[in-house]
């Protein structure tokens, strides 16, 4: 069933917390899980939820994201009023770029008003989770809500991303948003469903307020909470068609990014990627199947507990507990462990990679050792607080 909802996806952020992976792409376009980009998760949620009208607000280094949307998401039929459309800043308010969520929405207010849908779903394009938005919309209507916020309850043993807290009464009505780390154990996931006319009115009022920071969570939504019926929808409950794994990652650091990828390799992976009726869609390049072959030394190529994408060849090397994107090559005697290798990486003969992220098209020289000697790694590469080594093209004298 197609939902009568317009989705506005915020994908304009620089993602400085993921540098250097975001030096040439926005956070939403960062590769994830061997075959995907981060934005594929919320886009797939829309597709499976029956939401067929999606505006993707883009800004920072947007070419790779636009290309991905063109190549992987040109699947809707405009004759049926279906679309995924990239929307750069529209030049309102003096021609500046997007300066916060409320400002970004205000700059697209003409597109929102022109659309016939009476509800507008606003969410981030840079989070990893699976969610049935149709179930949230049904709750919104049943409750007679004017705004509904998706919320997750933080369990005693959980560390959730630094997002606003939510104070909710016994009936599920939201009474206030609190600064990150404060208030109740409910957290706002930065997913909100609005009645369209109310959103348009609130955006105009916020844009005219010289004291507003034009932030969605900090300004616009708190003002609505004070004056309107704003309800909280529990993420990860039994409602909806998604198996309730409760997995949600905002990717606030390189360590978060690394852990989220490694989560996919766990026997009991907290993110259910294999639900038959909720697959994650992405662009798939036309590559031959991955293969293992003997190297020139007659060592057999092998991989264990790893995700290995198409076009990858392991020629006498060994891969363990790692994620390899398309067209990776591991030469004879090369060892890759606990690593994430982006598309086109080449691992030279006898090289050893451990606990690292290697950027796209990087060539690792024969015999190189990365993730083995921490002191030497810190002299040459970025090493995160969690000890993950991040290898980019300029690490070996190439162009970033």
N, C-alpha and C positions, 0 to 999 in steps of 0.2 A: 504493500500500500504506500502510495506517495503522500508524504506529509506536506501540508500547506504552510511551510516554514521557510523563510529566507535565512541562510546561514552567513554570517560575516566572520571570517577567520582572520585573526590578527597574526600576520607572519612577517612583519616588517622589522623585527628586532635584530640588532647586531649580534647578540649572543657573545658578548665579550667574555663571559664566564667559560666559554668553550674555546677560546683562542689557544693555539693557533689554528684549530680546525675551522674557525669561522673567518679566517683572513680573506678567503676568496668566495665565500658563500654565506648566506644568512643561516641562523640556527635551524630554521625549519627545513633547510635543504641538506643538513649534515647526514651523511650515510649512517644507517643503523641496521643491525641484525643480518648482515650479509647480503640482503637483496633490496633494502628499503631506504627511503629518506624519512626523517622524523615526521614530516607533514603527512605521510601516507597513513598514519594511524588515525588522526582526526578526520581526514578525508574518507577513509574506509568506513569509519563510524557513521559518517553522513550517508554514504552510499547504502550501507546495510540498514540504516534507519529510515530509508525512504525519503531523504532530503536531497533534492535534485537541483537546487538553486543556491550556489555558493559563490560569494565574493571573497577573494583572497587578497588582503591588503598587504602590499609588498613595498619595500623601499631600499634597504641596505643590500648592495651587491646582488641585485635581484636576478641577474641573467640566468644563473644556474637553476634557480627556482622556477622562473618562467619556462625555461626549456623542459624541466621535469614535468610541469603541469601540462605543457603542450604534448610531450611524448607519451606520458603515462595516464593523463586524465582527460583526454579529448574523447570522452565516451558518451557524453550526454547529448540529447537531441534538442537543438535550439528551436526546432519547429514545434516541440512540445513545451517550450519555455523552460528547458533544462540547460544548465550551464555551470561551468567552473571558470570564473573570470578573474584574472589578476588585475588588481586596481592599485596603481601607484598614487602618491599624493595628488590631490585634485587642485591644489593651488588656492584653496580658500584661506581666509584670514591672513592675507599678505603674502601668500605664495610659499610659505615654509613647508617643511616636511612634517610627517606625523610626529606629534609631541605628546604622546600618551594615548591610552586607549580611547578616552572620551573624545579627544581631539581627532583621532583617526576616524572614529565613527561619524563625527560631525562633518568631516570633509567628504564623507560619502553619503550625506544625508539625502541628497537628491535621488541617489540610486535606491536608498531604503524607502523613501516616500513613493517613488514611482512603481515599486513592486507591489503586486496585489496581495501578497501574503500578509496576514494580520498578526503574525508572530515572527520575532527575529531572534535567532540563536546566535549568541556572541561567544566565541571561544578562541583559545590560543592554537596556533598551528605548530607549536614547538613542544608538545608534551607526548609522552608515551603511555597509552592506556587504551582499553576497549570499553565502549559504552553504547547502549541503545538509547539514543536521544528520543526516540518515539515514546519510550516508557516515561521519560521525564516530561515530555509534552502532555501525555495523558494525565499524569499527576497534576501538572500545572492547571489543566482545564477542570479536573475534578475538584480541585481546591479553590477554584475561583480566584486564582492568583493573578496579580498584575505583573509580578516578576518572580521567577523561580531560580534559585541558585543551587547548583550541584555542590554538595558538601560531602566530605569524607570524615568519618570519626576516627580519631587517632587512638589506637590502642596503647596500652601501658608500655609495651615493648617496641613501639614503632617510632621511627624518626621520619616525620614528614617534611617536605620542602617548606622553606620559610614563606608562607602565604598568610593572608589575613585569617584571624580566627573568627568564629561565628557564635554569637549568643542567640540561642533559639529557645522559645518557650515549649511547654509540654505539647502544644498543638502543632508544632512545626513551623510556627511563624517566627521569622528572624527579627530580633529586636535591635541588634547592633552588629557591626563588624569591628573587630579589635585588631591592633597591630600584630604582626607575626609573632608567634610565641606567647601571646597573652590570651586570656579569656578561657572559654570552654575548650573541650577537646575536639570540637568540630572545626574543620578547616574549609575555607572556600576554595574550590578547585579552579577558579577563573573560567567557569562555564556558566553562562546566564541566559535564560529565556525571558524575553520581554514582550509585552503587548506593544505592537509597533507604534501606535499613536502616542502612547506614554513615553516610549523611548525617544521619539522625535522631539516631543515637548521638553523632555529632560535634557537632551543634547543642546537644544537652543538656549535653554536657561543656563546650562553650564558654560557654554561658549561666551555668553554675555557677562559672566561673573568674573571680574578682574582678580578676585581672591582665590579662584580655583586653580589647582594644578592640572586640571583636565585629565585626571587619572580615573580609570574606570572603578577600581577597587577603593581608591582613596577619596574620591570626590563624588562621582555621579551616583554610584550605588548607595553609599551611606545616606545621601540626601533622599533617595527614594525609600529607603528603609524607614526613615522618620515619618513619611507622609502617606505611604501606600502599603498594600498587602503584598509583602515579599515573603515567600515560603522557601523552606529548605528541602531539597530532594536528596535522599541518602544514596550515595554512590556505592555500588557493590552489594546491594541488597538483592532479594530474589526476583524483583520485577524486571521485565525485559527479557530479550532473547540471548543476551551474552551470558556465558557461564560466569558466575560472580567471583572472579579471582581477586578483585579489589586492588589490582596493580595500577599504580599511578606514579609516574615520574616526570618531574619538571626539568630535569637535567641542569641542575644549578652549578655544576662544576665538572671538570674533566673526570674526576673520580666517580661522580654520579654516572656520567656517560659510560665509563668503563664498566662499572658494576652492573648497569642496566643491560649492557650487551652480554656480560658473563652470566647474568641471571638466566638467559635463554639456554645455557648449556647445562643447567642443573637438572638432575633427574626429575625433581619435583618443581620444575620451573614455575615461578609465581606468575608469569605472564603466559596465558594459554594461547599459543599461536596456532594450534592445530584444530580449532573448532570448525567442523566442515562447513557450517552455514554462516560463518563470520570470518572469512579469509581476509587478510590484509592485502590490498591491491597495491601495485607499484608498476613502474616501467621495467620491462625485462628486455635487455639487449639480446640480439640474436647471436647467441654463443653456443658452441658445442657443449656437450656434457662435461662436467669435471671428470678428471681421470688421474689415476696413479700409474706410473710406469717405472721400470728399473732405471737407475742412473748408469753412467758409463762404468762405474765401479761394480755394477751388478747389485747394488743395494736396492731393495724394493722400496718404492714410494708407498707411504701409508699415512692414514690419519685416524685419530681416535677421539671420540666425544667432541666433535667439531662440526661447524657449519661451513660447508665449502660450496661456493656458488659456481655457476656455469663458466666455462672457459678456463677454469683453473687447472693447472698441471703440476702434480707433485712428482718430480723426476728423481727418485732415489732419496728424497728428503723425508722428514718426519714432521707431522703436525699433530699437536695434542692440545685439547681444551682451548681451541682458538676459533675465530671467525674470519673467514677469508671471503672477500667480495669477488666479483667477477674478474677473470683474466689475470689472476695471480699466478706466478711461477716460482716454485721452490726447487732449487737445483740440488744436485747430488750432495748428500751429507748435510744439507741445511736442516736446522732444527728450529721449529716454531712452537712455542709453548705459551699458553695464557696470553695470547696476543690478538689484536684486531688489525688486519691488513686491508687497507682500502683498495679500490679497483686499480689494476695495472701494476701492483707492487711486484718487484722481482727480487728474490732472495738468492744471493750468490752462493756458490759452492762452499760448503763447510761453514757457512755463517750460522750464528745462533742468536735467536731473538726470544726474549723472555719478558713477560709482564709489560708489554708495550703497545702503543698505537702507532701505526705507520701510515702516513698520508698518501694520497693517490699518486701513482706513477713513480714513487720513490724506488731507486735501485740500491739495494743493500750490497756493498762490495763483498767479494769472496772472502771468507775467513773473519768477517766482522763479528764482534761480540757486543750485543746490546741487552741491557737488563741483567748483566752478570756482575759488573763492577760498579757499584753505586757512585763512588767518587768520580770515576772516569766518565760515567754517564752525565753527571751534573756539570762537568766541564764542557760537554759537547751538545747536550740536549736539554729541553725542558723536562723536569721531573716533578710530578705532582706531589702533594702532601702524602698521598697514599702510596707513593713509590712507583707510579706508572710513568714510563718513559715515552715521550711524544716525539716522533721522528718526522721531520718535514723535509721538503726538497732542498732547502738551503742548508740542511745539516751536512750534506756532502757536496756543497758548492754549486748546487743547482739553483734554478730560479723558483721562487715561491709563487 
